[in-house]
């Protein structure tokens, strides 16, 4: 009986703790969203003419709409990042022009992966065919000549 009371008490405690945690998270997110909206509005020079009551009404209306659409404070604060300047080393990144031309000719410049894959498969098949022909003609790559002369 004592163990059952402990289990039920711990279950009640965990349930209440979970609800409190969820409620505090929702309140913190709501407060963060309204603070972010207020900061964004105060940064606009056109709101300097509005009274505090009008700003509060605007913040509450915008916060309600943002919550319905699932907007977070990070969405409001996000700004596009400027592209980082890359040191220009030419098209091949400092490789000699001959290697650059060969890379482009064989399709290794990264534009299409089908070309280098097809070349690799074709090379493997060619090596297999050459090996099979040599084996049928009586030449083994390790042992040497398989035909007995004599």
N, CA, C and O atoms as a GROMACS GRO file, in nm:
protein
  600
    1UNK      N    1   0.082  -0.118   0.000
    1UNK     CA    2   0.000   0.000   0.000
    1UNK      C    3   0.086   0.125   0.000
    1UNK      O    4   0.054   0.224  -0.066
    2UNK      N    5   0.193   0.121   0.072
    2UNK     CA    6   0.284   0.235   0.082
    2UNK      C    7   0.354   0.263  -0.051
    2UNK      O    8   0.377   0.378  -0.087
    3UNK      N    9   0.386   0.156  -0.122
    3UNK     CA   10   0.451   0.171  -0.252
    3UNK      C   11   0.355   0.232  -0.354
    3UNK      O   12   0.395   0.312  -0.438
    4UNK      N   13   0.228   0.193  -0.344
    4UNK     CA   14   0.128   0.248  -0.436
    4UNK      C   15   0.107   0.397  -0.412
    4UNK      O   16   0.090   0.472  -0.508
    5UNK      N   17   0.108   0.440  -0.288
    5UNK     CA   18   0.094   0.582  -0.258
    5UNK      C   19   0.213   0.661  -0.311
    5UNK      O   20   0.198   0.772  -0.362
    6UNK      N   21   0.331   0.603  -0.298
    6UNK     CA   22   0.451   0.670  -0.348
    6UNK      C   23   0.447   0.683  -0.500
    6UNK      O   24   0.485   0.786  -0.555
    7UNK      N   25   0.399   0.578  -0.566
    7UNK     CA   26   0.389   0.583  -0.712
    7UNK      C   27   0.287   0.688  -0.757
    7UNK      O   28   0.313   0.765  -0.849
    8UNK      N   29   0.172   0.690  -0.692
    8UNK     CA   30   0.069   0.786  -0.732
    8UNK      C   31   0.114   0.929  -0.700
    8UNK      O   32   0.087   1.020  -0.778
    9UNK      N   33   0.182   0.948  -0.587
    9UNK     CA   34   0.234   1.081  -0.556
    9UNK      C   35   0.339   1.125  -0.656
    9UNK      O   36   0.341   1.241  -0.697
   10UNK      N   37   0.426   1.033  -0.696
   10UNK     CA   38   0.529   1.070  -0.795
   10UNK      C   39   0.466   1.098  -0.931
   10UNK      O   40   0.512   1.186  -1.003
   11UNK      N   41   0.360   1.023  -0.966
   11UNK     CA   42   0.291   1.048  -1.092
   11UNK      C   43   0.225   1.187  -1.091
   11UNK      O   44   0.233   1.260  -1.190
   12UNK      N   45   0.161   1.221  -0.981
   12UNK     CA   46   0.098   1.353  -0.970
   12UNK      C   47   0.204   1.462  -0.977
   12UNK      O   48   0.186   1.564  -1.044
   13UNK      N   49   0.314   1.441  -0.907
   13UNK     CA   50   0.422   1.539  -0.910
   13UNK      C   51   0.478   1.559  -1.051
   13UNK      O   52   0.499   1.672  -1.094
   14UNK      N   53   0.503   1.449  -1.122
   14UNK     CA   54   0.555   1.459  -1.259
   14UNK      C   55   0.456   1.526  -1.353
   14UNK      O   56   0.495   1.603  -1.440
   15UNK      N   57   0.328   1.497  -1.336
   15UNK     CA   58   0.226   1.559  -1.420
   15UNK      C   59   0.219   1.710  -1.397
   15UNK      O   60   0.217   1.787  -1.492
   16UNK      N   61   0.217   1.750  -1.271
   16UNK     CA   62   0.212   1.894  -1.239
   16UNK      C   63   0.339   1.963  -1.287
   16UNK      O   64   0.332   2.073  -1.341
   17UNK      N   65   0.454   1.899  -1.268
   17UNK     CA   66   0.581   1.957  -1.313
   17UNK      C   67   0.583   1.974  -1.464
   17UNK      O   68   0.631   2.076  -1.515
   18UNK      N   69   0.531   1.875  -1.536
   18UNK     CA   70   0.527   1.884  -1.683
   18UNK      C   71   0.438   1.998  -1.728
   18UNK      O   72   0.476   2.074  -1.817
   19UNK      N   73   0.320   2.011  -1.669
   19UNK     CA   74   0.231   2.121  -1.707
   19UNK      C   75   0.292   2.256  -1.675
   19UNK      O   76   0.278   2.350  -1.754
   20UNK      N   77   0.358   2.268  -1.562
   20UNK     CA   78   0.423   2.395  -1.527
   20UNK      C   79   0.536   2.427  -1.624
   20UNK      O   80   0.555   2.543  -1.663
   21UNK      N   81   0.611   2.326  -1.663
   21UNK     CA   82   0.720   2.347  -1.758
   21UNK      C   83   0.667   2.393  -1.894
   21UNK      O   84   0.723   2.484  -1.955
   22UNK      N   85   0.561   2.330  -1.941
   22UNK     CA   86   0.501   2.368  -2.069
   22UNK      C   87   0.445   2.510  -2.062
   22UNK      O   88   0.462   2.589  -2.155
   23UNK      N   89   0.378   2.542  -1.951
   23UNK     CA   90   0.319   2.676  -1.936
   23UNK      C   91   0.429   2.784  -1.930
   23UNK      O   92   0.414   2.891  -1.989
   24UNK      N   93   0.537   2.755  -1.859
   24UNK     CA   94   0.644   2.855  -1.850
   24UNK      C   95   0.712   2.873  -1.985
   24UNK      O   96   0.752   2.984  -2.020
   25UNK      N   97   0.727   2.764  -2.061
   25UNK     CA   98   0.787   2.776  -2.194
   25UNK      C   99   0.699   2.859  -2.287
   25UNK      O  100   0.750   2.944  -2.361
   26UNK      N  101   0.568   2.835  -2.284
   26UNK     CA  102   0.476   2.911  -2.369
   26UNK      C  103   0.475   3.059  -2.330
   26UNK      O  104   0.471   3.145  -2.418
   27UNK      N  105   0.479   3.089  -2.201
   27UNK     CA  106   0.480   3.228  -2.156
   27UNK      C  107   0.610   3.296  -2.196
   27UNK      O  108   0.610   3.411  -2.238
   28UNK      N  109   0.721   3.224  -2.182
   28UNK     CA  110   0.850   3.283  -2.219
   28UNK      C  111   0.856   3.310  -2.368
   28UNK      O  112   0.909   3.413  -2.410
   29UNK      N  113   0.803   3.219  -2.447
   29UNK     CA  114   0.806   3.241  -2.592
   29UNK      C  115   0.714   3.356  -2.630
   29UNK      O  116   0.748   3.437  -2.717
   30UNK      N  117   0.597   3.366  -2.565
   30UNK     CA  118   0.503   3.474  -2.594
   30UNK      C  119   0.564   3.608  -2.555
   30UNK      O  120   0.554   3.706  -2.630
   31UNK      N  121   0.628   3.614  -2.439
   31UNK     CA  122   0.691   3.737  -2.393
   31UNK      C  123   0.806   3.775  -2.486
   31UNK      O  124   0.823   3.892  -2.520
   32UNK      N  125   0.884   3.676  -2.527
   32UNK     CA  126   0.995   3.702  -2.618
   32UNK      C  127   0.945   3.755  -2.752
   32UNK      O  128   1.007   3.843  -2.812
   33UNK      N  129   0.834   3.701  -2.800
   33UNK     CA  130   0.778   3.745  -2.927
   33UNK      C  131   0.726   3.887  -2.916
   33UNK      O  132   0.752   3.969  -3.005
   34UNK      N  133   0.654   3.918  -2.809
   34UNK     CA  134   0.602   4.054  -2.795
   34UNK      C  135   0.715   4.155  -2.773
   34UNK      O  136   0.708   4.267  -2.823
   35UNK      N  137   0.819   4.115  -2.699
   35UNK     CA  138   0.935   4.204  -2.681
   35UNK      C  139   1.006   4.230  -2.813
   35UNK      O  140   1.049   4.342  -2.841
   36UNK      N  141   1.018   4.126  -2.894
   36UNK     CA  142   1.083   4.141  -3.024
   36UNK      C  143   1.002   4.232  -3.115
   36UNK      O  144   1.057   4.318  -3.184
   37UNK      N  145   0.870   4.214  -3.114
   37UNK     CA  146   0.784   4.300  -3.197
   37UNK      C  147   0.790   4.444  -3.147
   37UNK      O  148   0.796   4.536  -3.228
   38UNK      N  149   0.788   4.464  -3.015
   38UNK     CA  150   0.796   4.599  -2.960
   38UNK      C  151   0.929   4.665  -3.000
   38UNK      O  152   0.932   4.782  -3.039
   39UNK      N  153   1.039   4.590  -2.991
   39UNK     CA  154   1.170   4.645  -3.028
   39UNK      C  155   1.174   4.683  -3.175
   39UNK      O  156   1.229   4.786  -3.212
   40UNK      N  157   1.116   4.597  -3.259
   40UNK     CA  158   1.114   4.627  -3.402
   40UNK      C  159   1.029   4.750  -3.431
   40UNK      O  160   1.065   4.832  -3.516
   41UNK      N  161   0.917   4.764  -3.361
   41UNK     CA  162   0.832   4.881  -3.382
   41UNK      C  163   0.900   5.009  -3.333
   41UNK      O  164   0.892   5.113  -3.398
   42UNK      N  165   0.966   5.001  -3.219
   42UNK     CA  166   1.033   5.120  -3.165
   42UNK      C  167   1.151   5.162  -3.252
   42UNK      O  168   1.191   5.279  -3.249
   43UNK      N  169   1.206   5.070  -3.328
   43UNK     CA  170   1.317   5.104  -3.417
   43UNK      C  171   1.271   5.179  -3.542
   43UNK      O  172   1.352   5.238  -3.613
   44UNK      N  173   1.141   5.177  -3.568
   44UNK     CA  174   1.087   5.246  -3.684
   44UNK      C  175   1.059   5.391  -3.647
   44UNK      O  176   0.990   5.416  -3.548
   45UNK      N  177   1.111   5.488  -3.723
   45UNK     CA  178   1.091   5.630  -3.688
   45UNK      C  179   0.944   5.674  -3.697
   45UNK      O  180   0.908   5.775  -3.637
   46UNK      N  181   0.860   5.603  -3.769
   46UNK     CA  182   0.720   5.642  -3.782
   46UNK      C  183   0.641   5.620  -3.653
   46UNK      O  184   0.535   5.681  -3.635
   47UNK      N  185   0.691   5.533  -3.562
   47UNK     CA  186   0.618   5.508  -3.438
   47UNK      C  187   0.646   5.612  -3.331
   47UNK      O  188   0.585   5.608  -3.224
   48UNK      N  189   0.735   5.705  -3.357
   48UNK     CA  190   0.763   5.809  -3.258
   48UNK      C  191   0.642   5.901  -3.239
   48UNK      O  192   0.630   5.966  -3.135
   49UNK      N  193   0.553   5.908  -3.338
   49UNK     CA  194   0.434   5.992  -3.328
   49UNK      C  195   0.320   5.923  -3.254
   49UNK      O  196   0.222   5.988  -3.219
   50UNK      N  197   0.330   5.792  -3.229
   50UNK     CA  198   0.222   5.717  -3.165
   50UNK      C  199   0.234   5.724  -3.014
   50UNK      O  200   0.344   5.740  -2.960
   51UNK      N  201   0.119   5.714  -2.947
   51UNK     CA  202   0.120   5.713  -2.800
   51UNK      C  203   0.153   5.572  -2.751
   51UNK      O  204   0.156   5.476  -2.829
   52UNK      N  205   0.179   5.561  -2.620
   52UNK     CA  206   0.214   5.430  -2.562
   52UNK      C  207   0.097   5.332  -2.572
   52UNK      O  208   0.119   5.213  -2.592
   53UNK      N  209  -0.025   5.381  -2.558
   53UNK     CA  210  -0.143   5.294  -2.568
   53UNK      C  211  -0.158   5.240  -2.710
   53UNK      O  212  -0.192   5.124  -2.729
   54UNK      N  213  -0.133   5.325  -2.809
   54UNK     CA  214  -0.143   5.280  -2.948
   54UNK      C  215  -0.034   5.177  -2.980
   54UNK      O  216  -0.059   5.080  -3.051
   55UNK      N  217   0.086   5.198  -2.926
   55UNK     CA  218   0.195   5.102  -2.948
   55UNK      C  219   0.162   4.969  -2.881
   55UNK      O  220   0.186   4.863  -2.938
   56UNK      N  221   0.105   4.973  -2.757
   56UNK     CA  222   0.067   4.851  -2.686
   56UNK      C  223  -0.040   4.775  -2.764
   56UNK      O  224  -0.034   4.652  -2.774
   57UNK      N  225  -0.138   4.847  -2.819
   57UNK     CA  226  -0.244   4.782  -2.896
   57UNK      C  227  -0.187   4.719  -3.023
   57UNK      O  228  -0.226   4.609  -3.062
   58UNK      N  229  -0.094   4.790  -3.087
   58UNK     CA  230  -0.032   4.737  -3.209
   58UNK      C  231   0.052   4.614  -3.178
   58UNK      O  232   0.050   4.517  -3.254
   59UNK      N  233   0.125   4.618  -3.068
   59UNK     CA  234   0.209   4.504  -3.029
   59UNK      C  235   0.123   4.383  -2.997
   59UNK      O  236   0.155   4.272  -3.040
   60UNK      N  237   0.014   4.402  -2.924
   60UNK     CA  238  -0.072   4.288  -2.890
   60UNK      C  239  -0.138   4.230  -3.015
   60UNK      O  240  -0.148   4.108  -3.028
   61UNK      N  241  -0.184   4.315  -3.107
   61UNK     CA  242  -0.246   4.265  -3.229
   61UNK      C  243  -0.144   4.190  -3.316
   61UNK      O  244  -0.175   4.083  -3.370
   62UNK      N  245  -0.024   4.245  -3.328
   62UNK     CA  246   0.079   4.178  -3.408
   62UNK      C  247   0.125   4.048  -3.342
   62UNK      O  248   0.154   3.951  -3.412
   63UNK      N  249   0.132   4.045  -3.209
   63UNK     CA  250   0.172   3.924  -3.139
   63UNK      C  251   0.069   3.813  -3.158
   63UNK      O  252   0.106   3.698  -3.181
   64UNK      N  253  -0.059   3.847  -3.150
   64UNK     CA  254  -0.164   3.747  -3.172
   64UNK      C  255  -0.156   3.691  -3.313
   64UNK      O  256  -0.166   3.570  -3.332
   65UNK      N  257  -0.138   3.777  -3.411
   65UNK     CA  258  -0.131   3.732  -3.550
   65UNK      C  259  -0.006   3.648  -3.573
   65UNK      O  260  -0.011   3.548  -3.645
   66UNK      N  261   0.105   3.687  -3.513
   66UNK     CA  262   0.229   3.611  -3.529
   66UNK      C  263   0.218   3.474  -3.465
   66UNK      O  264   0.269   3.376  -3.520
   67UNK      N  265   0.152   3.464  -3.349
   67UNK     CA  266   0.133   3.335  -3.284
   67UNK      C  267   0.044   3.245  -3.368
   67UNK      O  268   0.067   3.124  -3.375
   68UNK      N  269  -0.060   3.302  -3.431
   68UNK     CA  270  -0.148   3.220  -3.515
   68UNK      C  271  -0.073   3.166  -3.637
   68UNK      O  272  -0.101   3.056  -3.683
   69UNK      N  273   0.023   3.243  -3.687
   69UNK     CA  274   0.098   3.199  -3.804
   69UNK      C  275   0.222   3.119  -3.767
   69UNK      O  276   0.291   3.067  -3.856
   70UNK      N  277   0.253   3.108  -3.639
   70UNK     CA  278   0.367   3.028  -3.596
   70UNK      C  279   0.501   3.099  -3.612
   70UNK      O  280   0.604   3.034  -3.627
   71UNK      N  281   0.500   3.231  -3.608
   71UNK     CA  282   0.623   3.309  -3.623
   71UNK      C  283   0.697   3.312  -3.489
   71UNK      O  284   0.635   3.329  -3.384
   72UNK      N  285   0.829   3.295  -3.494
   72UNK     CA  286   0.912   3.300  -3.372
   72UNK      C  287   0.992   3.430  -3.372
   72UNK      O  288   1.002   3.496  -3.475
   73UNK      N  289   1.048   3.467  -3.256
   73UNK     CA  290   1.133   3.587  -3.253
   73UNK      C  291   1.253   3.577  -3.347
   73UNK      O  292   1.298   3.678  -3.402
   74UNK      N  293   1.304   3.456  -3.365
   74UNK     CA  294   1.418   3.438  -3.457
   74UNK      C  295   1.378   3.470  -3.601
   74UNK      O  296   1.459   3.521  -3.678
   75UNK      N  297   1.251   3.440  -3.636
   75UNK     CA  298   1.204   3.472  -3.771
   75UNK      C  299   1.200   3.623  -3.793
   75UNK      O  300   1.229   3.671  -3.903
   76UNK      N  301   1.165   3.697  -3.689
   76UNK     CA  302   1.156   3.842  -3.702
   76UNK      C  303   1.295   3.904  -3.708
   76UNK      O  304   1.318   3.999  -3.783
   77UNK      N  305   1.388   3.850  -3.630
   77UNK     CA  306   1.523   3.907  -3.622
   77UNK      C  307   1.615   3.862  -3.735
   77UNK      O  308   1.724   3.917  -3.750
   78UNK      N  309   1.573   3.764  -3.815
   78UNK     CA  310   1.659   3.710  -3.919
   78UNK      C  311   1.690   3.815  -4.025
   78UNK      O  312   1.600   3.887  -4.069
   79UNK      N  313   1.813   3.822  -4.064
   79UNK     CA  314   1.857   3.911  -4.172
   79UNK      C  315   1.941   3.828  -4.269
   79UNK      O  316   2.016   3.740  -4.226
   80UNK      N  317   1.930   3.854  -4.398
   80UNK     CA  318   2.013   3.779  -4.494
   80UNK      C  319   2.160   3.806  -4.470
   80UNK      O  320   2.200   3.918  -4.438
   81UNK      N  321   2.240   3.703  -4.486
   81UNK     CA  322   2.383   3.717  -4.466
   81UNK      C  323   2.450   3.759  -4.595
   81UNK      O  324   2.410   3.718  -4.704
   82UNK      N  325   2.550   3.841  -4.580
   82UNK     CA  326   2.626   3.884  -4.697
   82UNK      C  327   2.715   3.769  -4.743
   82UNK      O  328   2.775   3.700  -4.661
   83UNK      N  329   2.725   3.748  -4.874
   83UNK     CA  330   2.813   3.641  -4.921
   83UNK      C  331   2.959   3.674  -4.889
   83UNK      O  332   3.002   3.788  -4.902
   84UNK      N  333   3.031   3.572  -4.848
   84UNK     CA  334   3.171   3.593  -4.813
   84UNK      C  335   3.253   3.599  -4.941
   84UNK      O  336   3.232   3.523  -5.035
   85UNK      N  337   3.347   3.690  -4.940
   85UNK     CA  338   3.434   3.705  -5.057
   85UNK      C  339   3.534   3.590  -5.062
   85UNK      O  340   3.602   3.561  -4.964
   86UNK      N  341   3.540   3.525  -5.175
   86UNK     CA  342   3.634   3.416  -5.195
   86UNK      C  343   3.749   3.470  -5.280
   86UNK      O  344   3.727   3.538  -5.380
   87UNK      N  345   3.868   3.437  -5.239
   87UNK     CA  346   3.985   3.483  -5.315
   87UNK      C  347   3.979   3.423  -5.455
   87UNK      O  348   3.969   3.301  -5.472
   88UNK      N  349   3.986   3.508  -5.553
   88UNK     CA  350   3.977   3.461  -5.691
   88UNK      C  351   4.111   3.402  -5.734
   88UNK      O  352   4.212   3.472  -5.742
   89UNK      N  353   4.109   3.271  -5.761
   89UNK     CA  354   4.229   3.203  -5.807
   89UNK      C  355   4.209   3.150  -5.948
   89UNK      O  356   4.286   3.065  -5.993
   90UNK      N  357   4.111   3.196  -6.014
   90UNK     CA  358   4.083   3.144  -6.147
   90UNK      C  359   3.979   3.034  -6.137
   90UNK      O  360   3.923   3.008  -6.031
   91UNK      N  361   3.955   2.972  -6.249
   91UNK     CA  362   3.850   2.872  -6.255
   91UNK      C  363   3.888   2.742  -6.186
   91UNK      O  364   3.800   2.675  -6.132
   92UNK      N  365   4.015   2.706  -6.186
   92UNK     CA  366   4.056   2.577  -6.130
   92UNK      C  367   4.122   2.589  -5.994
   92UNK      O  368   4.175   2.490  -5.945
   93UNK      N  369   4.120   2.702  -5.933
   93UNK     CA  370   4.174   2.714  -5.799
   93UNK      C  371   4.324   2.699  -5.790
   93UNK      O  372   4.372   2.639  -5.693
   94UNK      N  373   4.399   2.749  -5.883
   94UNK     CA  374   4.544   2.746  -5.874
   94UNK      C  375   4.609   2.628  -5.944
   94UNK      O  376   4.732   2.616  -5.939
   95UNK      N  377   4.533   2.541  -6.010
   95UNK     CA  378   4.594   2.430  -6.085
   95UNK      C  379   4.653   2.483  -6.216
   95UNK      O  380   4.609   2.585  -6.267
   96UNK      N  381   4.752   2.414  -6.268
   96UNK     CA  382   4.804   2.454  -6.400
   96UNK      C  383   4.695   2.447  -6.507
   96UNK      O  384   4.598   2.373  -6.493
   97UNK      N  385   4.713   2.525  -6.611
   97UNK     CA  386   4.609   2.533  -6.715
   97UNK      C  387   4.588   2.401  -6.787
   97UNK      O  388   4.477   2.371  -6.830
   98UNK      N  389   4.694   2.321  -6.801
   98UNK     CA  390   4.680   2.192  -6.869
   98UNK      C  391   4.588   2.100  -6.789
   98UNK      O  392   4.499   2.036  -6.846
   99UNK      N  393   4.608   2.093  -6.657
   99UNK     CA  394   4.521   2.009  -6.574
   99UNK      C  395   4.378   2.064  -6.572
   99UNK      O  396   4.282   1.987  -6.569
  100UNK      N  397   4.366   2.195  -6.575
  100UNK     CA  398   4.234   2.255  -6.578
  100UNK      C  399   4.161   2.217  -6.708
  100UNK      O  400   4.043   2.183  -6.705
  101UNK      N  401   4.230   2.222  -6.819
  101UNK     CA  402   4.170   2.186  -6.948
  101UNK      C  403   4.132   2.038  -6.951
  101UNK      O  404   4.027   2.002  -7.004
  102UNK      N  405   4.217   1.952  -6.895
  102UNK     CA  406   4.186   1.810  -6.891
  102UNK      C  407   4.065   1.783  -6.802
  102UNK      O  408   3.979   1.701  -6.836
  103UNK      N  409   4.058   1.850  -6.689
  103UNK     CA  410   3.942   1.833  -6.601
  103UNK      C  411   3.814   1.872  -6.671
  103UNK      O  412   3.712   1.804  -6.658
  104UNK      N  413   3.816   1.982  -6.744
  104UNK     CA  414   3.697   2.024  -6.816
  104UNK      C  415   3.664   1.928  -6.929
  104UNK      O  416   3.547   1.900  -6.954
  105UNK      N  417   3.767   1.878  -6.999
  105UNK     CA  418   3.744   1.790  -7.112
  105UNK      C  419   3.681   1.658  -7.069
  105UNK      O  420   3.594   1.605  -7.139
  106UNK      N  421   3.724   1.604  -6.955
  106UNK     CA  422   3.671   1.476  -6.909
  106UNK      C  423   3.551   1.490  -6.816
  106UNK      O  424   3.499   1.389  -6.769
  107UNK      N  425   3.508   1.610  -6.788
  107UNK     CA  426   3.388   1.630  -6.709
  107UNK      C  427   3.409   1.626  -6.560
  107UNK      O  428   3.312   1.606  -6.486
  108UNK      N  429   3.531   1.645  -6.513
  108UNK     CA  430   3.558   1.641  -6.370
  108UNK      C  431   3.545   1.778  -6.304
  108UNK      O  432   3.592   1.796  -6.192
  109UNK      N  433   3.484   1.874  -6.370
  109UNK     CA  434   3.473   2.008  -6.313
  109UNK      C  435   3.356   2.020  -6.216
  109UNK      O  436   3.334   2.128  -6.160
  110UNK      N  437   3.281   1.913  -6.195
  110UNK     CA  438   3.175   1.913  -6.097
  110UNK      C  439   3.039   1.949  -6.153
  110UNK      O  440   2.941   1.951  -6.078
  111UNK      N  441   3.029   1.978  -6.282
  111UNK     CA  442   2.900   2.018  -6.337
  111UNK      C  443   2.805   1.899  -6.350
  111UNK      O  444   2.686   1.913  -6.323
  112UNK      N  445   2.856   1.784  -6.392
  112UNK     CA  446   2.770   1.666  -6.407
  112UNK      C  447   2.849   1.543  -6.360
  112UNK      O  448   2.957   1.516  -6.411
  113UNK      N  449   2.795   1.471  -6.265
  113UNK     CA  450   2.864   1.353  -6.213
  113UNK      C  451   2.848   1.232  -6.303
  113UNK      O  452   2.919   1.132  -6.285
  114UNK      N  453   2.758   1.237  -6.399
  114UNK     CA  454   2.735   1.122  -6.486
  114UNK      C  455   2.859   1.095  -6.570
  114UNK      O  456   2.893   0.979  -6.594
  115UNK      N  457   2.926   1.199  -6.616
  115UNK     CA  458   3.042   1.181  -6.704
  115UNK      C  459   3.156   1.109  -6.633
  115UNK      O  460   3.204   1.009  -6.687
  116UNK      N  461   3.204   1.152  -6.516
  116UNK     CA  462   3.313   1.078  -6.453
  116UNK      C  463   3.274   0.937  -6.409
  116UNK      O  464   3.358   0.847  -6.412
  117UNK      N  465   3.149   0.917  -6.368
  117UNK     CA  466   3.106   0.782  -6.330
  117UNK      C  467   3.105   0.691  -6.452
  117UNK      O  468   3.150   0.577  -6.444
  118UNK      N  469   3.053   0.740  -6.562
  118UNK     CA  470   3.050   0.661  -6.685
  118UNK      C  471   3.191   0.629  -6.733
  118UNK      O  472   3.216   0.518  -6.780
  119UNK      N  473   3.282   0.724  -6.722
  119UNK     CA  474   3.421   0.698  -6.761
  119UNK      C  475   3.485   0.592  -6.672
  119UNK      O  476   3.559   0.507  -6.721
  120UNK      N  477   3.458   0.595  -6.543
  120UNK     CA  478   3.512   0.494  -6.452
  120UNK      C  479   3.460   0.356  -6.482
  120UNK      O  480   3.536   0.258  -6.482
  121UNK      N  481   3.329   0.346  -6.508
  121UNK     CA  482   3.270   0.215  -6.541
  121UNK      C  483   3.324   0.164  -6.673
  121UNK      O  484   3.355   0.046  -6.686
  122UNK      N  485   3.336   0.253  -6.773
  122UNK     CA  486   3.389   0.212  -6.903
  122UNK      C  487   3.534   0.166  -6.890
  122UNK      O  488   3.574   0.069  -6.956
  123UNK      N  489   3.613   0.232  -6.808
  123UNK     CA  490   3.752   0.192  -6.788
  123UNK      C  491   3.760   0.055  -6.722
  123UNK      O  492   3.842  -0.028  -6.761
  124UNK      N  493   3.676   0.030  -6.622
  124UNK     CA  494   3.676  -0.099  -6.554
  124UNK      C  495   3.636  -0.210  -6.650
  124UNK      O  496   3.696  -0.318  -6.649
  125UNK      N  497   3.534  -0.186  -6.733
  125UNK     CA  498   3.493  -0.286  -6.831
  125UNK      C  499   3.603  -0.313  -6.933
  125UNK      O  500   3.624  -0.427  -6.972
  126UNK      N  501   3.671  -0.210  -6.976
  126UNK     CA  502   3.780  -0.227  -7.073
  126UNK      C  503   3.894  -0.310  -7.014
  126UNK      O  504   3.948  -0.398  -7.080
  127UNK      N  505   3.930  -0.282  -6.890
  127UNK     CA  506   4.034  -0.362  -6.824
  127UNK      C  507   3.991  -0.507  -6.808
  127UNK      O  508   4.072  -0.597  -6.826
  128UNK      N  509   3.863  -0.530  -6.775
  128UNK     CA  510   3.813  -0.666  -6.764
  128UNK      C  511   3.820  -0.739  -6.898
  128UNK      O  512   3.862  -0.854  -6.905
  129UNK      N  513   3.779  -0.672  -7.005
  129UNK     CA  514   3.783  -0.734  -7.138
  129UNK      C  515   3.926  -0.766  -7.182
  129UNK      O  516   3.951  -0.872  -7.238
  130UNK      N  517   4.016  -0.674  -7.158
  130UNK     CA  518   4.156  -0.699  -7.195
  130UNK      C  519   4.211  -0.817  -7.116
  130UNK      O  520   4.282  -0.901  -7.171
  131UNK      N  521   4.179  -0.824  -6.986
  131UNK     CA  522   4.224  -0.938  -6.904
  131UNK      C  523   4.165  -1.068  -6.952
  131UNK      O  524   4.236  -1.169  -6.956
  132UNK      N  525   4.037  -1.069  -6.989
  132UNK     CA  526   3.975  -1.192  -7.040
  132UNK      C  527   4.037  -1.235  -7.172
  132UNK      O  528   4.057  -1.354  -7.195
  133UNK      N  529   4.068  -1.140  -7.259
  133UNK     CA  530   4.132  -1.173  -7.386
  133UNK      C  531   4.271  -1.232  -7.364
  133UNK      O  532   4.308  -1.330  -7.427
  134UNK      N  533   4.346  -1.173  -7.276
  134UNK     CA  534   4.480  -1.225  -7.247
  134UNK      C  535   4.471  -1.364  -7.184
  134UNK      O  536   4.555  -1.449  -7.213
  135UNK      N  537   4.374  -1.387  -7.100
  135UNK     CA  538   4.359  -1.517  -7.037
  135UNK      C  539   4.322  -1.623  -7.140
  135UNK      O  540   4.372  -1.735  -7.136
  136UNK      N  541   4.234  -1.588  -7.232
  136UNK     CA  542   4.193  -1.683  -7.336
  136UNK      C  543   4.307  -1.712  -7.433
  136UNK      O  544   4.314  -1.821  -7.490
  137UNK      N  545   4.395  -1.617  -7.450
  137UNK     CA  546   4.509  -1.639  -7.538
  137UNK      C  547   4.621  -1.717  -7.469
  137UNK      O  548   4.721  -1.752  -7.531
  138UNK      N  549   4.602  -1.743  -7.341
  138UNK     CA  550   4.699  -1.826  -7.272
  138UNK      C  551   4.800  -1.750  -7.189
  138UNK      O  552   4.905  -1.806  -7.156
  139UNK      N  553   4.774  -1.628  -7.155
  139UNK     CA  554   4.870  -1.550  -7.074
  139UNK      C  555   4.804  -1.512  -6.942
  139UNK      O  556   4.701  -1.446  -6.939
  140UNK      N  557   4.866  -1.554  -6.833
  140UNK     CA  558   4.817  -1.520  -6.700
  140UNK      C  559   4.901  -1.406  -6.647
  140UNK      O  560   5.023  -1.407  -6.664
  141UNK      N  561   4.840  -1.305  -6.581
  141UNK     CA  562   4.917  -1.188  -6.537
  141UNK      C  563   5.022  -1.220  -6.431
  141UNK      O  564   5.123  -1.150  -6.422
  142UNK      N  565   5.003  -1.325  -6.350
  142UNK     CA  566   5.100  -1.356  -6.245
  142UNK      C  567   5.190  -1.472  -6.286
  142UNK      O  568   5.312  -1.466  -6.272
  143UNK      N  569   5.129  -1.577  -6.335
  143UNK     CA  570   5.205  -1.700  -6.369
  143UNK      C  571   5.282  -1.683  -6.498
  143UNK      O  572   5.392  -1.736  -6.512
  144UNK      N  573   5.228  -1.610  -6.589
  144UNK     CA  574   5.293  -1.592  -6.719
  144UNK      C  575   5.222  -1.674  -6.823
  144UNK      O  576   5.099  -1.681  -6.824
  145UNK      N  577   5.299  -1.740  -6.912
  145UNK     CA  578   5.244  -1.816  -7.023
  145UNK      C  579   5.182  -1.945  -6.969
  145UNK      O  580   5.247  -2.021  -6.898
  146UNK      N  581   5.056  -1.969  -7.004
  146UNK     CA  582   4.986  -2.090  -6.959
  146UNK      C  583   5.002  -2.206  -7.055
  146UNK      O  584   4.982  -2.320  -7.015
  147UNK      N  585   5.036  -2.182  -7.176
  147UNK     CA  586   5.050  -2.287  -7.277
  147UNK      C  587   5.183  -2.356  -7.260
  147UNK      O  588   5.286  -2.293  -7.236
  148UNK      N  589   5.177  -2.483  -7.275
  148UNK     CA  590   5.300  -2.560  -7.263
  148UNK      C  591   5.363  -2.570  -7.400
  148UNK      O  592   5.302  -2.609  -7.500
  149UNK      N  593   5.483  -2.533  -7.399
  149UNK     CA  594   5.554  -2.539  -7.528
  149UNK      C  595   5.628  -2.670  -7.533
  149UNK      O  596   5.697  -2.710  -7.439
  150UNK      N  597   5.613  -2.730  -7.639
  150UNK     CA  598   5.692  -2.848  -7.640
  150UNK      C  599   5.665  -2.948  -7.737
  150UNK      O  600   5.733  -3.051  -7.740
   0.00000   0.00000   0.00000
